Amino acid sequence: MAHPESKKVIYAALIGNSLIAVTKFAAAAFTGSSAMFSEAIHSVVDTGNQLLLLHGLRRAKRPADDYHPFGYGMELYFWTFVVAILVFAVGAGISFYEGVTKLLDPHPVTNPEINYIVLGVAMVFEAGAWWIAYKEMRRIQGRRGLFETVRKSKDPTVFTVLFEDSAAMLGLFAAFVGIALGQALDMPALDAAASLVIAVILAGTATLLAYESKGLLIGEAASPATVAGVREIVAEAPGITAINELLTIHFGPRDVLLTLSLDFNDLLTAGEVEEAISQMERQIKTRFPQFTRVFIEAQSGEGHRRALARDAEPPA
């Protein structure tokens, strides 16, 4: 499940983009600006994306069942990937088409002052939404750099909105420059060029989102610090001679599976091994509540190595 603050980020962006989209379409229809039309499409795509993220959050909260015994947490990652596809296919695609169309048939923008007012208001709304997303990213950032935080984040809602809002700010700047230069130099083609720049910005944003979403969909491990913490707990437990294997995988931002293969002292009774396993599971879940499922296997080191060797053998 995503953090409640993540929903606040999405709702802020949703409200802002909805209001901005209507205003941009009106300005584009009145002035004939290609860049403004591309920006309107951009805002519509962003609005749809926020709705998809909210849909993904709702679907990810469904409880596990017989068909999906580990739950539906990864649905959030799927819908984030869908967002990336929409940004590229719809946002970048339509902006590129609009830019090329006007380059082939350039015409001057009428009443450009309206565009300047709309772009200025849009910048204020986008800056507010961007600041909310940035503050949430800073909350989870700690001492890490921003790009490292995005790369290691398991909650795609925050960095998706941050990426989209950053792209929106860049797109607004490109539209403003294109319209202003087109008016000042009496070159309508510059308005079309701004639309092409917006297409490039959206395509780059979509590529980053798709790359991050792919890693989450494939299955990413828990952070090194978390894994090190689990190893500390196991090392302090009595009767364990070695950790054969420690594997983790995220099924959601705060839904992690942990599997442990441990070599116990041969002198321990079956009851003592069971008690040690139960105690370790309690300690791990208390310290790291994101581990919703913990599976601990008692296996000799030699037996574990033989099992790995068998698994590595090519099929007959």
Secondary structure, 3 states (H helix, E strand, C coil): CCCHHHHHHHHHHHHHHHHHHHHHHHHHHHHCCHHHHHHHHHHHHHHHHHHHHHHHHHHHCCCCCCCCCCCCCCHHHHHHHHHHHHHHHHHHHHHHHHHHHHHHCCCCCCCHHHHHHHHHHHHHHHHHHHHHHHHHHHHHHCCCCHHHHHHHCCCHHHHHHHHHHHHHHHHHHHHHHHHHHHHHCCCCHHHHHHHHHHHHHHHHHHHHHHHHHHHHHHCCCCCHHHHHHHHHHHHHCCCEEEEEEEEEEEEECCEEEEEEEEEECCCCCHHHHHHHHHHHHHHHHHHCCCEEEEEEEECCHHHHHHHHHHHHCCCC
